[in-house]
Amino acid sequence: MTFQSLSVKASIGALSLLALSASSAYCLPVHNVPAVVGMATDLGRVDPAKEMNLTVVLKMHDQDGFDQAVADLYTPGSLSFHQWLTDADLERYAPTAAEYEIVRSQLVQQGFSVISSDPRRLTLRVHGTAAIVESAFQTELHTFQWNGTTFQAHIRDASLEGPAGDLIDSVSGIEVHQARPKLTIARNPKTGEAVFEKQLTSKADQAAFFASLTDTPLTPSVTLSLTSFGSLPTAIYSGMEYDASGAPVGFTPSQLQAHYGLAPLYAKGYDGAGETTVLVEAYGYPQAESDANAAAAACGLPALDSKTFSVVYPEGQPVDPNAGVTTGWYLEIALDIQAAHALAPGAKIVVVASAGQDNEDLLASLDYVVSRRLGYAVSDSWEVDQDFAAGPLEEESFNSVLKTAASEGISFQFSSGDGGDGGLGTPVGAPNVPSNSPDATAVGGTSILNNPYGSGQIVTGWGNLISELYLDAVTDPMFGLVVGGAGGGQSIYYKKPAWQHALAGDWRLVPDVAAVADPFTGFGVIYTSNSTQYGEVIGGTSLSSPLFTAIWTVADQYNGRPLGQAAPAVSRLTSSQISDVTPPAATIASYDVTGSLTGYSGTTTFTPASIFTSSYNPDTESDLSLYSQTDFLSALWNLDDGVLIYALSFGTDSSLTVTKGWDNVTGWGEPNGLPFIQGVTGKTVGAKVD
C-alpha cells in the first residue's frame, strides 16, 4: 500500500503531511510513526510501568487469495457473489497453527501475557507494560497533545524482529487514542444549556415529552425588529422562524418510520424480526434497558426483554458500574438503543460494551463481534481520529478486522463525524477513522425540515452555524468553525474501492449514505443520569449510524440472508431507489434570513451569505471561510429579549458541500423505504407491500 503526500491547511495553521510507504518485506508498514507526531506537543515519555493491552493482527497465510476472494464476494456476476466465507473457508487463508504459535510464543518470551486468543488465529490480544512494548517493538512511547486532544504514540518506527516479525500485519494499542461518541445537542447560544431537555418524574411525563415533540420547526417569514433606547440604531431582520412555538424540536419513532417509508414494510412483517442489530459501545450503563423500555412504552413500541436485548462485555464488566455515566457514554448508549429499536422494532439488540474507551478496547470489541458473529448489522457511533492524523498501525488494525467482517457478510456502520472537515479547510484528509475504511460503511448526516410554504419535507445536508444579530452588527458565527456538521471527504490513506470507481479521484471517499443527524431536527431519547430521568432531543452522526443500521437490519430480513457490507450495494442503486440529497430549491431559499441595520451614517443590508461569514465586511460581503455551500437554508431563532436574536443555518457544513449524486456530506443520500430495500436486495419478497 502506498500513501499520498498532501499538504492541508487547517484553522490552526498549515499542516504538511509527509508521504508514508509500506513494504510487504516487513511485518509492519515501514514508516509507521503517525505524521501528526511532528506537529504535536511532546509531553514526555510514557511511564515504563504503565499497563497496556495490545491487539496483534496476523497476516493472512494467503493474503492475495483472501483479498481476491473478498473482492469477488462484492462483484455482481461473480460465482461467489454474496456467498459469505465460513470458518472453514477462512481456514484456507488464515495463518497456520504453527505460524500463530510462533507469534504467541515470541510475544510471551518478550514478557507479554496472553489475554485472549482468536480460535481462527487472526488476532492475539496480549498485556504488558510500556517498557515491554518499547523493548519488543524497538521504539519509544510518548504522550502528545495536539488540537485539544491528548494521545500516545511512538517516536520511532515500531518493528518486531525474529520469526514472528514477518507474520504480523498490524498492532493496535501502541498508538492510544480515546474513542469519542459522535453526538450533539442543541444548546442555547447564550447560556450553553440544552434547549430541548425535560426532567421526567412519571410515566405521564414520559408520554408528554414525546407528545410535545414537533417535526415542523419552521414557520413562514416573520420580521423582527431591534430598537435602541434612542432613535438609532435600529435593525430589522426577516426570514423564516425556527421554533416559534418553543416546543422541543425532534422526531418520534413513528415520525421517522414515516419519513423513511418503513410502515408499509412493518405491516407485512418486515420489522427486523429474527435479525440482530449490534451496537458497539464503551462501559454500558445500568439503566439502559429500563430507559429504552420507558421510551418504547411512551411511543407504542414493543418492550425489550431478555430474549430481545442483552449486553455483553468482551473484556469483562468495567470496575466502576457507573463508568458509562461519568464518562458520558450513557447518553450515547441510550441514543443508539432507542434509535435502533425505533426503526427495527422486531429485531434483537445486542450491546457490546468495552471496559475502556481507547482505540484498542474498541477494536477488541469489533473483533469479538466478528469472531462470534453476534449479528450482521453493526452500528458504531464513535471515531478515534482523523484520517490525516492517524498512523498506519491504527489504520491497518481496524481495516484488517473490518475486511474479515466483510468476508463473512457483516456490515459495520460508522458515524462519519460531527465536525465537518474538522477545521482542515479542505475535504482532503478529513474522514474519521474507522469510517474511512473501504471495508466499512460511513454514515453521514442530514437535516429534516418542514416546508412552511408547501407540503412535504425538506432534506438538507447537516451543517449548522449560529450568528448573533445585535443592534450594532452581525457578529461572527458562534462556537468555532461550525456548531456541528456531518464529517466526510477524501482519505489520504486508503485507495478508492472498486465500488467507487465512478467517482472522481483515486482515494476512498466518505460518507456512503446518510440519515438525520442535525440536533436541531433530532430524535427524542430518554436517559438517566445521577438517578434522575430526562427526555432529550439528540443528534449527531451518532444518530444517523444506528438509524441506518436498523434499516439495514430490516433489509437483511427482507433478503432472507445477510447482505454484507452496505456501501457497495448502496453505490449501485438507481435514482428511484435512494433519496438523493440536493441543495434546497431556490423558491425556499428565497425566504432565508436577510436584514438591515440603520445607524447615523446610513443603512447596511445583510444577505443570507453575509450573516454567516466568519468576519463580516459590509464593503465586500465575500468572506465565506466557514463554509462552502452557496445554497442553504436559514431561519431566525428568537431566544432573547429584543436586544439580541440569532440566525440559524441548515446546510453550511465547513468546506463540505451537498451536490446532486454522491457528495461528501450525505454520500448517495437517504434510504426511501421499499424501493431502497428492494434495490439493495434485488428481489421482491412475498406479498405486495402497499
SVG drawing of the C-alpha trace seen along z (x, -y; Angstrom):
<svg xmlns="http://www.w3.org/2000/svg" viewBox="-51 -60 66 86">
<polyline fill="none" stroke="black" stroke-width="0.4" points="0.0,0.0 1.2,-3.5 0.2,-6.7 -0.4,-10.0 1.7,-13.1 -0.5,-16.0 -0.4,-19.5 -3.6,-20.7 -4.5,-24.0 -6.2,-24.0 -7.5,-26.8 -4.6,-26.5 -2.1,-26.8 -0.6,-24.9 -0.1,-21.2 2.4,-19.4 1.9,-15.6 4.8,-13.5 4.3,-10.7 4.1,-7.3 5.0,-4.0 4.7,-0.3 6.5,2.7 5.5,6.4 9.1,7.2 8.4,6.0 5.9,7.1 4.5,3.6 4.4,0.6 8.0,-0.6 7.2,-4.2 4.6,-3.9 5.1,-6.9 1.9,-9.0 2.7,-12.1 0.8,-14.2 3.6,-13.5 5.7,-16.0 3.1,-18.7 2.0,-17.9 3.5,-19.0 5.6,-16.2 4.6,-15.9 7.3,-13.4 7.9,-9.7 5.2,-7.3 5.8,-5.8 7.6,-2.5 5.3,-0.8 2.1,-1.8 -0.1,1.3 -1.1,1.7 -3.1,4.1 -2.2,4.8 -4.2,6.5 -1.8,8.1 -3.3,8.8 -1.6,11.5 -1.1,11.6 -3.3,14.0 -1.3,17.0 -2.6,16.3 -3.3,12.5 -3.6,12.2 -6.0,15.0 -8.1,13.6 -8.2,10.1 -9.4,11.6 -12.0,13.7 -13.4,10.7 -13.5,8.7 -15.4,11.5 -18.0,11.5 -18.9,8.0 -18.7,8.2 -22.1,8.8 -21.9,11.6 -19.1,13.4 -19.8,17.0 -19.2,16.3 -21.2,13.1 -22.6,12.8 -21.5,16.4 -20.0,15.4 -17.0,17.1 -17.5,19.7 -14.9,20.6 -13.9,23.5 -13.4,21.1 -11.3,18.7 -9.1,21.6 -7.8,21.6 -6.4,18.1 -5.8,17.8 -2.4,18.1 -1.5,21.7 -1.4,23.1 2.3,23.2 2.5,19.5 0.2,18.5 2.2,20.3 5.4,18.6 3.8,15.2 2.3,16.2 5.5,17.8 7.7,14.9 5.5,12.3 5.4,14.4 9.2,14.6 9.3,10.8 7.3,10.6 3.7,10.3 0.9,12.3 -1.9,13.6 -5.4,12.1 -7.3,13.9 -6.7,16.0 -8.8,15.9 -9.8,19.5 -9.5,18.6 -5.9,17.4 -6.4,14.0 -5.7,11.9 -4.0,12.2 -4.6,10.0 -1.7,9.5 -0.9,7.5 2.3,5.9 4.0,2.7 5.1,-0.2 8.7,0.9 7.9,4.4 6.2,2.8 9.2,0.5 11.6,3.3 9.7,5.7 8.9,3.2 12.2,1.3 10.6,-2.1 9.8,-4.7 6.4,-5.8 5.5,-9.4 2.4,-11.3 1.4,-14.1 -1.1,-17.0 -2.5,-18.3 -5.6,-20.3 -7.2,-19.9 -6.6,-16.2 -4.0,-14.1 -2.8,-10.8 0.0,-8.3 2.3,-7.4 5.7,-6.1 8.5,-8.3 10.5,-5.7 9.0,-3.2 7.8,-0.1 9.4,3.2 9.3,6.7 12.4,8.7 12.6,12.5 10.5,15.1 7.2,13.5 8.0,10.2 7.2,11.5 3.8,12.9 2.3,9.7 0.2,7.4 -0.5,4.6 -0.8,3.8 -3.4,1.8 -2.5,0.2 0.9,-1.2 -0.9,-4.3 -3.5,-5.2 -6.5,-7.5 -9.8,-7.7 -12.9,-6.8 -15.3,-9.7 -19.1,-9.4 -20.4,-11.5 -23.5,-13.0 -24.5,-16.6 -27.2,-18.5 -29.0,-21.8 -27.8,-24.4 -28.9,-27.9 -26.1,-30.1 -26.2,-32.5 -26.4,-30.1 -24.9,-26.9 -27.8,-24.9 -29.6,-22.1 -32.6,-23.7 -34.8,-20.5 -34.3,-18.8 -37.1,-17.9 -36.9,-16.3 -39.2,-13.3 -40.7,-12.1 -43.5,-9.9 -44.9,-7.8 -47.2,-10.7 -44.1,-13.0 -42.5,-10.4 -45.6,-10.3 -46.0,-14.1 -42.4,-14.6 -42.8,-12.6 -46.3,-14.2 -44.7,-17.6 -42.1,-16.9 -42.6,-18.8 -41.2,-17.9 -42.3,-21.2 -39.9,-23.7 -40.1,-26.3 -42.9,-28.8 -43.4,-31.3 -41.4,-34.5 -41.5,-37.0 -39.9,-40.3 -38.2,-41.0 -37.0,-44.5 -34.3,-45.6 -34.6,-49.1 -32.2,-51.1 -33.2,-53.4 -32.7,-56.3 -33.9,-56.7 -30.9,-55.0 -29.5,-52.4 -32.3,-50.1 -32.2,-46.8 -34.8,-44.8 -34.4,-41.1 -36.7,-39.0 -36.9,-35.3 -38.4,-32.0 -38.5,-31.5 -37.2,-28.4 -39.1,-27.0 -41.6,-29.9 -43.8,-27.7 -41.0,-26.9 -41.8,-23.2 -39.0,-20.6 -38.0,-20.1 -37.4,-16.5 -38.7,-13.3 -40.6,-10.4 -40.1,-6.8 -43.4,-6.9 -42.4,-10.1 -39.0,-8.7 -40.7,-5.4 -42.9,-7.5 -40.0,-9.6 -38.1,-6.5 -41.1,-4.8 -41.0,-1.8 -44.5,-1.5 -45.8,0.5 -42.9,2.9 -43.8,3.4 -47.4,4.2 -46.1,7.2 -43.9,8.4 -40.6,6.8 -39.6,5.1 -36.2,6.8 -37.8,9.9 -35.3,12.8 -32.4,10.4 -29.9,8.8 -28.7,5.2 -25.4,4.9 -24.3,1.7 -20.6,1.3 -20.2,-1.0 -17.9,-1.6 -18.8,-0.8 -22.5,-0.4 -24.8,-1.9 -27.2,-0.3 -30.5,-1.9 -30.0,-1.3 -32.8,1.3 -35.3,-0.4 -34.8,-3.8 -35.3,-2.1 -38.5,-0.5 -39.8,-3.8 -39.3,-5.3 -40.8,-2.3 -43.9,-2.4 -44.4,-6.1 -44.1,-5.6 -46.0,-2.4 -43.0,-0.2 -42.6,3.4 -40.8,3.8 -37.3,5.2 -36.7,8.3 -34.2,11.0 -35.0,12.5 -34.6,9.3 -32.0,7.3 -28.6,8.2 -25.3,6.6 -22.1,8.4 -18.7,7.4 -15.8,8.8 -13.2,7.6 -15.4,8.1 -17.5,5.5 -15.9,2.2 -14.6,1.9 -16.9,-1.1 -20.5,-0.2 -21.2,-3.9 -18.3,-4.5 -20.7,-5.0 -22.3,-7.9 -19.1,-9.5 -17.5,-9.4 -20.6,-10.5 -21.2,-7.2 -24.6,-6.7 -26.2,-9.3 -24.6,-7.6 -25.8,-4.2 -29.4,-5.4 -29.5,-7.1 -28.2,-4.0 -30.5,-1.6 -33.6,-3.7 -32.8,-4.8 -32.1,-1.2 -35.3,0.0 -37.3,-2.8 -36.7,-1.6 -36.2,2.1 -38.7,2.8 -38.8,6.5 -35.0,7.1 -33.0,8.3 -30.4,5.7 -27.0,6.7 -24.9,4.0 -21.2,4.9 -19.6,2.8 -15.8,2.5 -14.3,2.0 -12.4,-1.1 -12.6,-3.6 -9.2,-3.5 -8.9,-2.5 -7.6,0.9 -10.6,1.5 -13.0,0.7 -11.0,2.8 -11.2,5.7 -15.0,5.3 -15.1,5.3 -13.0,8.4 -15.4,10.0 -18.4,9.3 -16.8,10.7 -15.3,13.9 -18.6,14.8 -20.9,13.5 -23.1,11.7 -25.1,10.1 -24.8,9.0 -25.7,5.3 -23.4,3.4 -23.5,-0.3 -20.5,-2.2 -21.4,-5.8 -17.8,-6.8 -14.4,-7.6 -10.9,-7.7 -9.0,-10.1 -9.0,-11.9 -7.6,-10.2 -4.7,-12.7 -3.6,-12.4 -3.9,-8.6 -0.9,-6.4 -0.6,-3.2 -0.8,-0.9 -4.1,-2.3 -5.5,-2.4 -4.4,1.1 -5.5,2.8 -9.0,1.6 -9.2,2.3 -7.9,5.9 -10.7,6.8 -13.3,5.0 -12.2,6.8 -12.7,10.1 -16.2,8.9 -16.9,8.0 -15.9,11.5 -18.4,13.0 -21.3,10.8 -21.2,8.5 -21.9,4.8 -20.2,2.4 -21.6,-1.2 -19.6,-4.1 -20.5,-7.7 -18.8,-10.0 -18.2,-12.6 -19.8,-15.8 -17.3,-18.5 -17.4,-18.8 -13.9,-18.9 -12.5,-19.1 -11.0,-22.5 -8.8,-21.4 -10.5,-23.8 -10.5,-21.1 -12.2,-17.7 -8.9,-16.0 -7.8,-14.1 -11.0,-14.9 -12.6,-11.5 -12.6,-9.9 -11.1,-6.6 -12.5,-3.9 -15.3,-5.3 -12.7,-5.8 -12.1,-2.1 -13.1,-0.7 -14.5,2.3 -16.9,0.3 -19.9,-1.9 -19.7,-5.5 -23.0,-7.2 -23.2,-11.0 -26.0,-13.3 -29.0,-15.3 -31.4,-17.9 -35.1,-17.1 -37.3,-20.3 -40.9,-21.0 -41.8,-23.2 -43.6,-26.2 -44.7,-27.3 -45.9,-24.0 -46.3,-20.3 -43.7,-17.6 -40.3,-17.8 -37.1,-19.5 -33.9,-17.4 -30.6,-19.2 -27.1,-18.1 -26.4,-18.6 -24.3,-21.7 -25.3,-24.4 -23.9,-27.9 -25.4,-30.4 -24.9,-34.1 -25.8,-36.7 -27.8,-39.6 -27.2,-42.7 -28.2,-46.3 -24.7,-47.3 -23.6,-44.5 -23.8,-40.9 -21.2,-39.0 -19.2,-36.1 -20.8,-32.6 -20.6,-31.1 -18.8,-28.0 -15.8,-28.0 -15.9,-26.7 -19.3,-25.0 -21.9,-24.3 -22.0,-20.9 -21.9,-19.2 -21.5,-15.7 -18.0,-14.6 -16.7,-13.5 -14.1,-13.9 -11.2,-12.1 -8.9,-9.7 -5.2,-10.1 -4.6,-6.6 -6.9,-4.2 -7.2,-3.8 -10.7,-4.1 -12.5,-0.7 -13.9,0.8 -17.5,-0.2 -16.5,-3.9 -14.9,-3.6 -17.4,-6.0 -16.4,-8.8 -13.6,-11.3 -10.1,-10.8 -8.1,-7.8 -8.8,-7.7 -11.6,-6.4 -14.4,-8.9 -16.6,-9.3 -19.6,-9.0 -21.6,-6.4 -25.1,-7.1 -26.9,-9.4 -29.8,-9.7 -31.0,-12.5 -28.2,-13.9 -29.0,-17.6 -29.6,-18.2 -32.0,-21.0 -34.1,-18.3 -33.1,-15.4 -34.6,-12.4 -36.3,-12.2 -34.5,-10.0 -35.0,-9.0 -31.9,-8.6 -31.0,-8.5 -28.2,-10.5 -27.5,-10.6 -30.8,-8.8 -32.7,-11.5 -34.5,-10.7 -34.6,-13.1 -36.2,-13.5 -33.7,-14.9 -33.5,-15.6 -30.2,-14.4 -28.5,-14.5 -25.1,-13.9 -24.0,-11.1 -24.3,-9.1 -28.0,-9.2 -27.7,-8.5 -25.5,-5.4 -28.0,-3.3 -30.9,-4.6 -29.3,-3.4 -28.1,-0.2 -31.7,0.6 -32.9,0.1 -30.1,2.5 -31.3,5.0 -34.8,4.8 -33.1,5.3 -31.3,8.4 -34.7,9.8 -36.3,9.0 -33.4,10.6 -33.6,13.8 -29.9,13.8 -27.1,11.3 -26.5,8.7 -22.9,8.0 -21.3,4.6 -23.9,1.9 -21.7,-0.6 -21.1,1.4 -24.8,2.2 -25.8,-1.4 -23.4,-2.6 -25.3,-0.6 -28.7,-2.0 -30.7,-4.0 -32.2,-7.4 -35.5,-5.8 -34.1,-3.6 -32.4,-6.2 -33.4,-9.7 -30.6,-12.0 -30.0,-15.0 -29.5,-18.1 -29.3,-21.8 -32.6,-23.4 -34.8,-24.8 -34.3,-28.5 -38.0,-29.1 -37.5,-28.1 -34.0,-29.6 -35.5,-33.0 -37.1,-33.1 -33.7,-32.9 -32.7,-35.5 -31.9,-38.9 -31.6,-42.2 -30.7,-45.8 -29.0,-47.9 -29.7,-51.7 -27.3,-54.0 -26.3,-57.6 -24.1,-57.0 -26.8,-55.2 -28.2,-51.7 -26.3,-48.5 -28.0,-45.5 -27.2,-41.9 -27.6,-39.0 -28.0,-35.4 -24.4,-34.7 -23.0,-37.8 -24.9,-36.9 -22.9,-33.7 -19.4,-34.9 -16.6,-34.5 -15.7,-38.2 -18.4,-40.3 -17.1,-43.1 -20.0,-45.2 -17.9,-46.5 -17.1,-43.1 -19.5,-40.6 -17.1,-38.0 -15.6,-36.1 -17.2,-32.7 -14.3,-30.9 -16.5,-29.0 -18.5,-27.1 -18.5,-26.5 -22.2,-25.7 -23.7,-28.5 -27.3,-27.2 -28.6,-26.6 -31.5,-27.4 -31.6,-29.8 -34.1,-30.9 -34.4,-33.4 -34.3,-32.0 -35.7,-34.3 -34.4,-33.3 -33.8,-36.7 -35.4,-39.9 -35.3,-42.2 -31.7,-43.2 -30.3,-40.1 -31.7,-37.4 -30.0,-34.6 -29.8,-33.3 -29.5,-29.5 -28.3,-27.9 -29.0,-24.5 -26.6,-23.0 -23.4,-25.1 -21.0,-22.2 -17.5,-23.7 -15.8,-23.1 -18.0,-20.0 -20.9,-20.5 -24.1,-18.8 -24.4,-18.2 -26.6,-16.1 -25.5,-12.5 -22.7,-11.4 -21.4,-14.2 -19.1,-14.4 -21.9,-15.3 -24.7,-12.8 -23.0,-10.2 -25.5,-8.8 -28.4,-10.0 -31.1,-8.7 -32.9,-5.3 -36.5,-5.6 -38.3,-2.5 -39.4,0.3 -37.5,-1.0 -34.3,-1.1 -34.9,2.4 -35.7,3.9 -32.8,2.1 -30.2,3.5 -31.7,7.0 -32.6,7.1 -35.7,9.0 -39.4,8.7 -40.4,10.9 -43.8,12.3 -47.0,10.3 -47.0,6.8 -46.1,4.1 -48.5,1.2"/>
</svg>
